[in-house]
């Protein structure tokens, strides 16, 4: 992943350590000076230069993909999921009130910015982005899945289900998600949002007579159907992102035929989802398990970034993206390291003749951090891996060839 962050192999060990220092500075509350005190021999100027390099577009996302690929190569990861389902949620980083993207989080009475992350069912964060807290999160939720699916090759698994909480959905978002090829499944908090809908003119089934059943206008869906398909086609062609499309279909778009079609279709899709949610225990249990895994990873994320974003940090959009991406990358590194250690322990127990059942391992996740010291003096034993991590000088390449 260091090669992805630099766009090439590091020239020497000092540059490699500077990349690690930059990643730690962006992804935690530490400053460049504080990180240099933790990594002996590192200069502040080296860290700040590496921090600017990691802000280049796409580098953190590519580095994250390499860590995820390593984590999913472990056999134990295949017991946790198939990689076709995910959950998403937001966590808040405390900031100064003077940061332009900061908003008051009313539960804790503290200003902050949101970091919205998507997590696979195999315990890996595959997408992250900074958001404004207190805003509806349906746009980043759908946007992350579509960005992930578009980056997959034909022989790779795409996501078919995304579990979110109440704040991460709208009726229009459910419709857009379905047309993009995946299901947006929501854990609804308020009973009033669990209302069923049927097409106008349909008879209410006897089993649903005691429920409050609303009516959906099929005429509105027909009127805006072609424009809705054009909108989805624009997303697929890359002319706009899924997040931008859903943002345009917010409450301010009421009265627009496209918004009306998406909203009415979303009501029908939500009704189908609720029927499955209440009548299929396995489906309900699986969805809750995905969301609970996300909450467990949030605890790890808060251990990685336990402080407050400094007032001088995050003022540029690129820097805020680097903070979000570095934080997700550090979290994934811990998850991948734990997964590798768990695999080693399981293999050692099996060699010793101790049976380890697969259904045990399915219930043990890698989001533990009590055994990890995030604050202290850090030394990297990379010398024995120098041939793979450091680029050779021209003279060294000639001598190696001879």
N, C-alpha and C positions, 0 to 999 in steps of 0.2 A: 504493500500500500504506500510505502514511502516513494516508490518510483512514480506512482500515480499522482501523488501530491506535488512532486517536483516537475513532472512531465518528462523525466529522465532519471537515470540512476544518479545517486549522490556522487560528488567528486571525491570526497574523503569522509572520514569518520566524523569530523567536526561539522560538516554540512548535514550529515545524517542526524546527528544529535540535535542540530538546530531545528530540523523538521519536527522531531519529537517534541522539542520545547515549544515550537509554534503551535502544534496541535494541542498541547496541554494548556497553553495560554489562552487560545481561543475557546477551548471546550470546558474550562473551569473558571472560577472567579479570580485566579491568580493573575498577577501582572507579569510582564516580561522580566522585570527585575527580580520578582519573587521566584520565578521558574529558574532563573540563572543561579539563585542561591540553592535550589534543590538539585540541579545538575552540575556537578563540578566541572570547571573548565569551559563553561559556555558564557559567551558575551551577549550583552543586551542587544547590540547592533545585529548580531547574527540571528537572534530570535525575531526581531522586528522585520528583517528582510525576508525571512522564511514565512512570517505571518502574511505578508503581502503576496508571496508566491502561492500560498494555499487558497487565497481568495479568488484565484482564476476560475472562470466558469467551468463547471463540470469536474474539477479535480477531486473535490471531496466526495462527490457522488460516486466517481469511479473507484476511489480508494475504499469507500464503504462496500461497494459491490464485491471487491476482492476479499474483504474480510468475511462477508456473508457467504461467499463461495467456499471459503475454507471451513467455516462453521458448519455448513450444510453437507460437507463431504464426510462428516463423522456419522457412522451408522446409527448412533443414538439419536441424532437429530431426526432421522426418518421415522422414529417411533412417536415423535411429538406431532407430526403432521405431514401432509403431502405438499405443502407449499401453494395450495390453491385457495386458501382462506386467510383472512387477515382481520385485524381490528385497528382502530385509530382513535386517538384521543389527544387532548392538549394538556400540557403542563405549563406552569407559569414561572418565569425567572424574575425575581425581584429587581427593580431598577430604580433610578432616580426619577422623580416626578417630571423632570425637565427634558427627558428623552422624548422625541417627537412621536414615537410610536407607543409610548407608555400609556396605560390606562389604569384606573383604579379597580382592583379586584375587591368586590364589596364584601366577600366573606371574610377576608383577612385584613381588610382596610389597608392595603399596601399596593403601591403602583408596580406594574410589571408588564412584561411582554410575553406573548404566548409562543410556545414551541410545539407545533403540531406534528406528531409522528405516526407512522404506519408500521405495524408489526406483523410479520408473518406468523402462521401457526407453528412454525419451527423456532420461535423465539429469536427473531432477527429484525432489526429496524431497517426497512428498505427505503423509506422516504421521510423527509423532514422538511419543514419550512417555517419561518417565523410568521406569526399572525398577530392581529390586534385582538386582545382578549375582550370578552363580552359580546363580540360579533357572532353571528350564526356561523357554525363551522361546517356546513354542508358542502360549500364550495371547495375548501382544501381537502375534505374527505374524499370526494369523487375525483378531484384532480390528481391526488397521489396514486390512486389505483390505475387511472387511465395512463398516467406517465409510466408506471411500472409495466403495464401490459403492452404498451407501444414499444418498449425497449426490449421485449422478449423475442427471441428467435422462434421460428416455426416449431422447433423440436423442444422448446422450453414450456413449462407449465405457466399458464396465466391465471390470474385471480378470478374466481367465480363468485365470491361472497366477501363482503366487508361488514363487520359488526361495529356499530357506533352507539353512542348514548343519545339522549334526547336532543342535545345541542347540535349534533352532527347530522341532522337530516332536515329536509323539507319535502313536501309532496312533489315539487318540481324536480328536486334532486333524485328522488326515487325513480321518477320517470326517465330522466337523463341516464342514470346509472343502468337501468334495464335496457335501454336502447344501445348503450355502449357494451353490453354483454355480461354484466354482473349484477348481483342482487345487493341492494343496500338494506341491511337488517338492523333495526334500531331497538334498543331497550328503552321503552317508553316509561317515563317517570310519572306523568300525570294521567289519571284515569280518563279525563276528558279527551285526551289525544288517542284513546283506544276505540274511538267510535268507528263503527262499521259503515260501509257505503255500498250501495247497489245502484245499478243503472236505472234511470227514471223509467217507470213502466213495468219493471220486474216485480214479481211477488216476493214478499219477505218470507223465507223458509220458516217453518214452524219452530225449529230449534232456535231461531234468532228473534222471535217475536218479543221476548222480554228485553231485548237490547235496543238501544237507541240507534236506529239505522238511518243514515243520511242518503241523499239522492245525488247521483252523478249525471251530468248532461253529456250524452254521447254526441249531441250536435256540436258542442264546443270542441270536443276532441276532433271531430271530422273537420271542423272549420280551420283549425290550426295545425292539422296533422302534417301537411306537406312542408310547411315552414319549420315545424319541429324537426322533421327528418333532415331538412337542409341545415339546420343548426347542428345536429349530430354529425352530419357529413363534414361540416366545417371543422369540427373538433378532430375527426379522424384524419383530415387532410393537413392538420397542423396550422390552420389559419387563426385559430384561437384556442385557448386551453379550456378544459372542462370547468375549471374554477371561474374563468371569466364568463363562460356561458351561463353558469348557475347564478353568478352575481347579477347578471342582467335580468334574470327571471325572479328577482327578489320581490318584496312587497311593493316597491315603487313601480313595478311593471304591471300592476293589476289593471285589467281592461285590455291589455294586449292579447290578441288571439293565441299567440305562442305560449304565453304564460298561462292562459286559461286552459289550453289543451294539456300542457304539462301538469298543471295542478289537478285537473280532473282525472287524468290517467294515473297520477301518483296516488290519489285517493283509492282507486281500485286496487292498485298494487299493494298499498298498505293494508287493505282488507284481506287480500290473499295471504300476505305475510302474517297477519294476526291470527288467521285461521290455523296456519301451520304452527305458529308460536304457542297457541293455547292447547292444541290437540296432539302435538308430537313432542313428547318429553325429551327424546334424544336430540332433536333439533334445538330445543330451548336450552338444554344442558350444554351443548356444544357452543352455542353463541355466548352464553354466560362465561364459559371457560375461556374463550378468546378475550373477552373484555377483562376478566380477572387477571389474565396473564399480563395485559397491558398495565393494569394497576401495579402489579409486582415490579414491572420494569420501570415504572415511574419512581418507585422507591430507590432503585439503583441509580436512576438519572439524578435524583436529588442528592444522593451521596457523592456523585461525580461533581455536580455543580451545587455545592451546599451554601454558597454565599450570595452576593448581590452583584449585579453587573455594574461596573464602575461608571461614574457619570460621563467619562470621556469615551466610553466604548459604545459601539452599536449605533453611532450617529449616521453612518453610511449604510446604504442598503446592502452593499457587498459584504461589509463587515458583519452585519447582522446575520446574513446567510452563512458566513464563515463560522460564527459562534454556534448557530444551530447545527450546521453540518459537522463541526468538530465535536460538539457534544454528543451527537448521535454516533459518530465514529468511535469515540472513546467508550461509549456504552456498549457498542457492538464488539469492541476488542475484549472487554471484560466478559461478555456473553460467550464469545468464541473461545477464550482461554478456559473458562469454566467448563464448556462443553468438551474441550480436548482433555482436560483433567478427569472429567467424569468418565469419558470413554476409556482412558487408561486404567482407571480403578475397576471398571466393569470387566475389562479384558484380564486384568490380574486376578480378580476373584474367580473368573471362569477357569483360568489356568490352574488355580489352586483347588478346583473341584467344588467351589461354592456356587450353588445355583442362584441365578439372578433372573427373575421373571420379567418379561417385557412389560407387563401391565404395571409393575412397580415403577419402571423407568419412565413410563408415560406420565406419571404423576409427580415426577421430580424435575423441576426446571433449573436453568442455569443462572437465574437472576439473583444469586447470593453474593454478598460483598463483605461480610463480617471478617473474612480472612484476608482482605486486601487493605493495605495501607495506602490511601490516596495522598497523604501529606507526609513527606519525609525526603531524605536524600536518595536520589535515584541514580543508579548505574546501569548501563546497558552493555550486556556481554555480547556485542555484535562482532567482535574481532574474528571469531571462528566462522562467521557467515559473510565475511567481507567480500569473498569472491562473488557472491550472489547479489550483494547489496551495493557495492561500490564499483563504479565504472573504471575500467583499466585505462591507464595512460597509454599513448601510442607505443612507447618504448617497451612497456610491459607486455603488450599484445604481440610484438615482434619476437621477444624472447620466449614467450609461451608457445608461439608457433614453431620456433626453431627447436 
